[in-house]
Amino acid sequence: MLKYIDPDTALNLVLSETKRARAQSVPLLDALGRVAAESVFADRDYPPFDRAMMDGYAVQVADAGKLVAVVGEVAAGRTPSQSLRPGTCVAIMTGAACPEGTEAVVEKERIQVQGDTVLLPPNIARDHHVARRGEEQSKGAVVFERDAEITPLAISVLASVGVRRISVFAPPRLAVITTGQELVFDDAQPGENTIRDSNGAMLAAQIKLLGLKEPLLLHAEDSLESLATAIEQASKMEIVVFTGGVSMGRFDLVPQAVSDFGASIVFHKVSQQPGKPLLFAKTDEHLIFGLPGNPLSSYLCFHRYVSCAIKKMMGKPFSQRYGRARLARDLVARSDRTLFVNGRVEKHDDGWLLTPRSRGSSANHFSAIDCNAYVRMPPGQHRLEADTEVIFEWTEGYPR
């Protein structure tokens, strides 16, 4: 087991131990936003016939500038009743199959109608407003790649080639286990020395924001027996997230409970602020995260490590989103660890502006309620003046 590692090494270890989730077949609409676990191929040529791309007349190029007879009409979904001969044309609707012999479709706006005949324009380009059979996709061609995210436009393509169900990477199932007898839940009134649970709700919200179902929420007292019971209840979930119980106190028993469960601890403690006590362990079937109990520490560790593991399991890009902004005020910071300073990024007329929030204690989530970004700073002492450009990392609230 490695000890007291840097944040980048910690993230790389998490990702190296994270495998793609199993594939599952789902109805097409349920696949929206998921990642395909299979490639999809065209079941026939597209378009499957020479298709008119405009309301107008199917014509032959040699008849340009001539008066020709209108010998029929083709609506979308209908089979043309005859081939096109020189000196004739057929009225045709957008999406309709072109009669055999069609060399172009001339839009209505360029036609002069004279009874049962029409005067064609003097210049007609071959294949004008005609999509030839197989022009968009040929039979057997890949129309959608494995590992691509399924968007509404992808749904359109998949539906057009007859897909009703598709194999996607299954979203992982999660359990969140809060720890500590100081917590009260639901409508219970806290006593003089107890507090309401907030981390469970916060982590559940972060999980739902990733498009997953609400996690299994459990609670364990500060005893090995209670922790063992909670882990067993969570054992059917692919990811188990503890909050609290991972520091150095006498009642911080999560590392022992995780080991007793049979998990291998990959690392415990990361050289970062907040979130130093972070623990990561694994079994053949589980990824287990022990997040610190202070809300801002728990929040950062979920955002930086757990969410990346979830995205990788689902086949999604797991790199964070970064941007550049000017500081709205001076930023003074000092830490012997990598420091993540939270702040609020907003769009102004002259670009993005980042307002650092008071660092204070990582237990003070009231100070960070509107934060949507972090500024990462290396160990040491720093003083950045207002208007200094910094690189920041989005958490939530960034432009979609």
C-alpha positions as CSV (number, residue, x, y, z in Angstrom):
1,M,0.0,0.0,0.0
2,L,1.3,3.5,-0.9
3,K,1.1,6.3,1.7
4,Y,0.6,10.0,1.4
5,I,0.7,10.3,-2.3
6,D,0.2,13.3,-4.5
7,P,-3.3,14.1,-6.1
8,D,-2.3,13.1,-9.6
9,T,-0.8,9.8,-8.6
10,A,-4.0,9.2,-6.6
11,L,-6.2,9.9,-9.6
12,N,-4.1,7.7,-11.9
13,L,-4.3,4.8,-9.4
14,V,-8.1,5.1,-9.2
15,L,-8.4,5.1,-13.0
16,S,-5.9,2.2,-13.4
17,E,-8.1,0.1,-11.1
18,T,-11.3,1.1,-12.7
19,K,-12.7,-1.2,-15.5
20,R,-15.4,-0.7,-18.0
21,A,-18.8,-1.7,-16.7
22,R,-20.7,-4.6,-18.1
23,A,-22.7,-4.2,-21.2
24,Q,-26.5,-4.3,-21.2
25,S,-29.1,-4.2,-23.9
26,V,-31.6,-1.4,-23.4
27,P,-34.5,0.2,-25.5
28,L,-33.2,2.8,-27.8
29,L,-34.6,5.8,-25.9
30,D,-33.2,4.5,-22.6
31,A,-29.8,4.6,-24.2
32,L,-29.8,8.4,-24.5
33,G,-26.7,9.9,-22.9
34,R,-25.1,6.4,-22.5
35,V,-22.1,5.0,-24.4
36,A,-22.5,2.3,-27.0
37,A,-20.9,-1.0,-26.2
38,E,-21.3,-2.2,-29.8
39,S,-20.9,-0.7,-33.3
40,V,-24.0,-0.5,-35.5
41,F,-24.0,-1.1,-39.3
42,A,-26.3,0.1,-42.0
43,D,-28.9,-2.6,-42.8
44,R,-29.3,-1.3,-46.4
45,D,-28.2,1.5,-48.6
46,Y,-29.2,5.0,-47.5
47,P,-31.0,6.5,-49.1
48,P,-32.4,3.1,-50.4
49,F,-33.5,4.7,-53.6
50,D,-32.7,7.8,-55.7
51,R,-34.4,10.5,-53.5
52,A,-35.8,13.9,-54.4
53,M,-34.5,16.6,-52.1
54,M,-36.9,19.3,-53.2
55,D,-40.5,19.7,-54.3
56,G,-40.3,20.2,-58.0
57,Y,-40.0,18.2,-61.2
58,A,-37.8,15.2,-62.1
59,V,-36.2,16.0,-65.4
60,Q,-33.4,15.0,-67.8
61,V,-30.5,17.4,-68.3
62,A,-30.8,17.5,-72.1
63,D,-34.3,19.1,-71.8
64,A,-32.9,22.3,-70.2
65,G,-34.7,25.4,-71.6
66,K,-37.4,23.3,-73.3
67,L,-41.1,23.0,-72.9
68,V,-41.8,19.4,-71.7
69,A,-44.9,17.4,-70.9
70,V,-45.8,16.6,-67.3
71,V,-46.7,12.9,-67.4
72,G,-47.2,12.0,-63.7
73,E,-46.6,12.8,-60.1
74,V,-44.7,10.9,-57.3
75,A,-45.4,11.5,-53.6
76,A,-43.1,10.4,-50.8
77,G,-43.6,6.7,-50.0
78,R,-45.1,5.9,-53.5
79,T,-43.5,3.9,-56.3
80,P,-43.0,5.8,-59.6
81,S,-45.4,4.4,-62.2
82,Q,-43.2,5.0,-65.2
83,S,-39.7,5.8,-66.3
84,L,-38.7,9.3,-67.5
85,R,-38.3,9.8,-71.2
86,P,-36.8,12.7,-73.2
87,G,-39.3,15.6,-73.5
88,T,-41.2,14.6,-70.4
89,C,-41.0,15.4,-66.6
90,V,-42.7,14.1,-63.5
91,A,-43.9,16.3,-60.6
92,I,-42.2,15.0,-57.4
93,M,-42.3,15.7,-53.7
94,T,-39.5,16.0,-51.2
95,G,-38.4,12.6,-50.1
96,A,-40.0,10.7,-53.0
97,A,-38.3,8.1,-55.1
98,C,-37.2,9.4,-58.4
99,P,-38.5,7.7,-61.6
100,E,-35.9,5.7,-63.5
101,G,-34.1,8.0,-65.9
102,T,-34.1,11.0,-63.6
103,E,-31.0,13.2,-63.9
104,A,-32.0,16.1,-61.8
105,V,-34.9,17.7,-59.8
106,V,-35.7,21.3,-60.6
107,E,-37.4,23.2,-57.8
108,K,-40.9,24.6,-58.5
109,E,-39.6,28.2,-58.2
110,R,-37.6,27.8,-61.4
111,I,-40.4,26.3,-63.5
112,Q,-43.0,28.1,-65.6
113,V,-46.2,26.1,-65.8
114,Q,-48.2,26.2,-69.0
115,G,-51.2,23.9,-68.7
116,D,-50.0,20.3,-68.9
117,T,-46.5,21.4,-69.8
118,V,-43.7,23.2,-68.0
119,L,-40.9,25.4,-69.3
120,L,-37.6,24.3,-67.8
121,P,-34.8,26.7,-66.9
122,P,-31.9,27.0,-69.4
123,N,-29.3,25.6,-67.1
124,I,-29.8,22.3,-65.2
125,A,-26.9,20.6,-63.3
126,R,-26.8,16.8,-63.3
127,D,-27.9,15.3,-59.9
128,H,-29.2,18.7,-58.8
129,H,-31.5,18.1,-55.7
130,V,-31.1,14.3,-56.1
131,A,-29.6,12.1,-53.4
132,R,-28.4,8.9,-55.1
133,R,-29.0,5.5,-53.6
134,G,-26.2,4.7,-51.1
135,E,-24.9,8.3,-51.2
136,E,-25.3,8.8,-47.5
137,Q,-24.3,5.3,-46.3
138,S,-23.8,2.0,-48.1
139,K,-25.2,-1.3,-46.8
140,G,-22.8,-2.8,-44.2
141,A,-21.1,0.5,-43.4
142,V,-20.5,1.5,-39.8
143,V,-23.1,4.2,-38.9
144,F,-22.3,4.4,-35.2
145,E,-19.1,3.5,-33.5
146,R,-18.7,1.6,-30.3
147,D,-17.6,3.9,-27.4
148,A,-19.5,6.9,-28.8
149,E,-22.1,8.7,-26.6
150,I,-25.7,8.3,-27.8
151,T,-27.1,11.8,-28.5
152,P,-30.5,12.7,-30.0
153,L,-29.0,12.8,-33.5
154,A,-27.5,9.4,-32.9
155,I,-31.0,8.2,-31.8
156,S,-32.2,9.5,-35.2
157,V,-29.6,7.5,-37.1
158,L,-30.0,4.4,-35.1
159,A,-33.8,4.4,-35.5
160,S,-33.4,4.9,-39.3
161,V,-31.3,1.7,-39.6
162,G,-33.9,-0.3,-37.6
163,V,-32.3,-0.3,-34.1
164,R,-34.8,-0.8,-31.4
165,R,-32.5,-1.9,-28.6
166,I,-28.7,-1.3,-28.3
167,S,-25.9,-2.6,-26.1
168,V,-24.5,0.2,-23.8
169,F,-22.2,0.2,-20.8
170,A,-24.3,-0.1,-17.7
171,P,-24.1,2.7,-15.1
172,P,-22.6,1.5,-11.9
173,R,-24.7,1.0,-8.8
174,L,-23.5,2.9,-5.8
175,A,-24.0,2.8,-2.0
176,V,-23.2,5.7,0.2
177,I,-22.4,4.9,3.8
178,T,-22.4,7.8,6.3
179,T,-20.6,7.1,9.6
180,G,-20.7,8.5,13.1
181,Q,-23.2,8.5,16.0
182,E,-23.3,12.3,15.9
183,L,-25.6,12.2,12.9
184,V,-29.4,12.3,12.9
185,F,-31.6,11.6,9.9
186,D,-34.9,12.4,8.3
187,D,-37.2,14.4,10.6
188,A,-35.3,13.7,13.8
189,Q,-34.4,16.8,15.8
190,P,-30.7,17.1,16.6
191,G,-29.7,17.2,20.2
192,E,-27.2,19.6,21.8
193,N,-24.2,17.5,20.5
194,T,-25.6,16.0,17.3
195,I,-26.0,17.3,13.7
196,R,-28.3,16.5,10.8
197,D,-26.7,14.4,8.0
198,S,-25.8,16.5,5.0
199,N,-23.0,14.5,3.3
200,G,-25.4,11.7,2.4
201,A,-27.7,14.1,0.6
202,M,-24.8,15.9,-1.0
203,L,-23.2,12.8,-2.4
204,A,-26.5,11.5,-3.6
205,A,-27.0,14.8,-5.5
206,Q,-23.5,14.5,-7.0
207,I,-24.3,11.0,-8.1
208,K,-27.7,12.0,-9.7
209,L,-26.0,14.9,-11.4
210,L,-23.9,12.3,-13.3
211,G,-27.1,10.7,-14.6
212,L,-27.2,7.8,-12.3
213,K,-30.0,6.5,-10.1
214,E,-30.2,7.5,-6.5
215,P,-27.7,5.5,-4.5
216,L,-28.4,3.1,-1.7
217,L,-28.1,5.3,1.4
218,L,-26.8,3.5,4.6
219,H,-25.5,4.6,7.9
220,A,-23.0,3.0,10.3
221,E,-22.1,3.7,13.9
222,D,-18.5,4.0,14.9
223,S,-18.0,0.3,15.5
224,L,-16.5,-2.5,13.4
225,E,-19.7,-4.5,13.8
226,S,-21.9,-1.7,12.5
227,L,-19.5,-0.9,9.7
228,A,-19.3,-4.6,8.7
229,T,-23.1,-4.8,8.6
230,A,-23.3,-1.7,6.3
231,I,-20.6,-3.0,4.0
232,E,-22.5,-6.3,3.7
233,Q,-25.7,-4.5,2.8
234,A,-23.8,-2.6,0.2
235,S,-22.0,-5.6,-1.2
236,K,-24.2,-5.8,-4.4
237,M,-23.1,-2.4,-5.5
238,E,-20.1,-1.9,-7.7
239,I,-19.0,1.3,-5.9
240,V,-19.2,1.9,-2.2
241,V,-18.6,5.4,-0.8
242,F,-18.0,6.0,2.9
243,T,-18.0,9.5,4.3
244,G,-16.2,10.0,7.6
245,G,-14.3,7.5,9.7
246,V,-11.1,7.6,7.6
247,S,-8.8,9.9,9.6
248,M,-6.6,9.1,12.6
249,G,-9.0,9.2,15.6
250,R,-9.8,6.2,17.8
251,F,-13.2,5.8,16.2
252,D,-12.0,6.2,12.6
253,L,-12.5,2.5,11.8
254,V,-13.4,2.5,8.1
255,P,-9.9,1.4,7.0
256,Q,-10.0,-1.6,9.3
257,A,-13.6,-2.5,8.3
258,V,-12.7,-2.3,4.6
259,S,-9.7,-4.6,5.2
260,D,-11.8,-7.0,7.2
261,F,-14.2,-7.1,4.2
262,G,-11.4,-8.5,2.1
263,A,-10.6,-5.3,0.1
264,S,-7.0,-4.3,-0.7
265,I,-6.3,-0.7,0.2
266,V,-4.6,0.9,-2.8
267,F,-3.8,4.2,-0.9
268,H,-4.8,6.1,2.2
269,K,-4.0,9.8,2.5
270,V,-3.3,12.2,-0.3
271,S,-1.1,15.3,-0.1
272,Q,-4.0,17.7,-0.8
273,Q,-6.1,20.2,1.1
274,P,-8.9,19.6,1.6
275,G,-9.3,15.9,1.6
276,K,-6.0,14.5,3.0
277,P,-7.5,11.3,4.6
278,L,-9.0,10.0,1.3
279,L,-8.9,6.2,1.1
280,F,-9.3,4.0,-2.0
281,A,-9.6,0.2,-1.9
282,K,-10.8,-2.5,-4.2
283,T,-12.0,-6.1,-4.5
284,D,-12.6,-8.1,-7.7
285,E,-16.2,-6.7,-7.7
286,H,-16.0,-3.4,-5.9
287,L,-14.3,0.0,-5.8
288,I,-14.4,1.4,-2.3
289,F,-13.8,5.1,-1.5
290,G,-13.4,6.5,2.0
291,L,-14.1,10.2,1.9
292,P,-13.3,12.6,4.8
293,G,-16.3,13.6,6.9
294,N,-16.0,17.3,6.4
295,P,-18.4,18.4,3.7
296,L,-16.0,20.3,1.5
297,S,-13.4,17.6,1.7
298,S,-16.0,15.0,0.8
299,Y,-17.3,17.1,-2.0
300,L,-13.8,17.6,-3.6
301,C,-12.9,14.0,-3.2
302,F,-16.1,12.8,-4.9
303,H,-15.7,15.3,-7.7
304,R,-12.0,14.6,-8.3
305,Y,-11.8,10.8,-7.8
306,V,-15.2,9.1,-7.6
307,S,-16.9,10.9,-10.5
308,C,-13.9,10.1,-12.7
309,A,-14.2,6.4,-11.9
310,I,-17.9,6.5,-12.6
311,K,-17.4,8.1,-16.0
312,K,-14.7,5.6,-17.0
313,M,-16.9,2.7,-16.0
314,M,-19.7,4.2,-18.2
315,G,-17.3,4.7,-21.1
316,K,-17.4,8.5,-20.9
317,P,-14.6,11.0,-21.0
318,F,-13.3,11.3,-17.5
319,S,-10.9,14.3,-17.8
320,Q,-12.0,17.4,-15.9
321,R,-13.1,20.6,-17.6
322,Y,-10.8,23.6,-17.3
323,G,-10.9,27.2,-18.1
324,R,-9.1,30.5,-17.7
325,A,-10.4,33.5,-15.6
326,R,-9.2,36.6,-14.0
327,L,-9.3,36.8,-10.2
328,A,-12.0,39.2,-8.8
329,R,-9.9,39.9,-5.7
330,D,-6.5,39.1,-4.2
331,L,-5.9,35.4,-3.4
332,V,-3.5,34.7,-0.6
333,A,-2.8,31.0,0.2
334,R,-0.3,28.8,2.0
335,S,-0.2,25.1,2.4
336,D,2.3,22.3,2.6
337,R,0.0,20.2,0.3
338,T,-1.6,20.7,-3.1
339,L,-4.3,23.2,-2.4
340,F,-7.7,23.4,-4.0
341,V,-9.3,26.8,-3.5
342,N,-13.0,26.9,-4.3
343,G,-14.6,29.9,-5.9
344,R,-17.4,31.2,-8.1
345,V,-16.8,31.7,-11.9
346,E,-19.1,34.1,-13.7
347,K,-19.2,35.5,-17.2
348,H,-18.6,39.2,-17.6
349,D,-18.4,41.4,-20.7
350,D,-14.6,41.1,-20.8
351,G,-14.4,37.4,-20.0
352,W,-14.6,35.0,-17.1
353,L,-14.2,36.3,-13.5
354,L,-13.4,34.0,-10.6
355,T,-14.2,35.1,-7.0
356,P,-12.3,32.9,-4.5
357,R,-14.3,32.0,-1.4
358,S,-13.0,32.2,2.1
359,R,-11.0,29.0,2.7
360,G,-11.6,28.6,6.4
361,S,-12.5,25.1,7.6
362,S,-13.5,22.3,5.2
363,A,-16.5,21.8,7.5
364,N,-17.9,25.2,6.5
365,H,-20.0,24.4,3.5
366,F,-22.1,27.5,4.1
367,S,-19.2,29.6,2.6
368,A,-19.1,27.5,-0.6
369,I,-22.8,27.2,-1.4
370,D,-22.6,29.0,-4.8
371,C,-19.1,27.7,-5.8
372,N,-18.7,26.1,-9.2
373,A,-14.9,25.8,-9.6
374,Y,-11.6,25.1,-8.0
375,V,-8.2,26.8,-8.4
376,R,-5.4,24.4,-7.9
377,M,-2.2,25.7,-6.3
378,P,1.0,23.8,-5.6
379,P,2.4,23.4,-2.1
380,G,4.0,26.7,-0.7
381,Q,3.0,30.3,-0.1
382,H,1.1,32.2,-2.8
383,R,-0.1,35.7,-3.3
384,L,-2.0,36.4,-6.5
385,E,-3.3,39.9,-7.1
386,A,-6.7,40.8,-8.5
387,D,-6.9,40.6,-12.3
388,T,-4.3,37.8,-12.4
389,E,-5.3,35.1,-14.9
390,V,-5.6,31.7,-13.4
391,I,-6.5,28.2,-14.7
392,F,-9.6,26.8,-12.9
393,E,-11.5,23.5,-12.9
394,W,-15.2,23.5,-13.3
395,T,-17.3,21.5,-10.8
396,E,-20.9,22.3,-11.5
397,G,-22.7,25.2,-13.1
398,Y,-20.5,25.4,-16.2
399,P,-22.0,26.3,-19.6
400,R,-23.3,23.1,-21.2
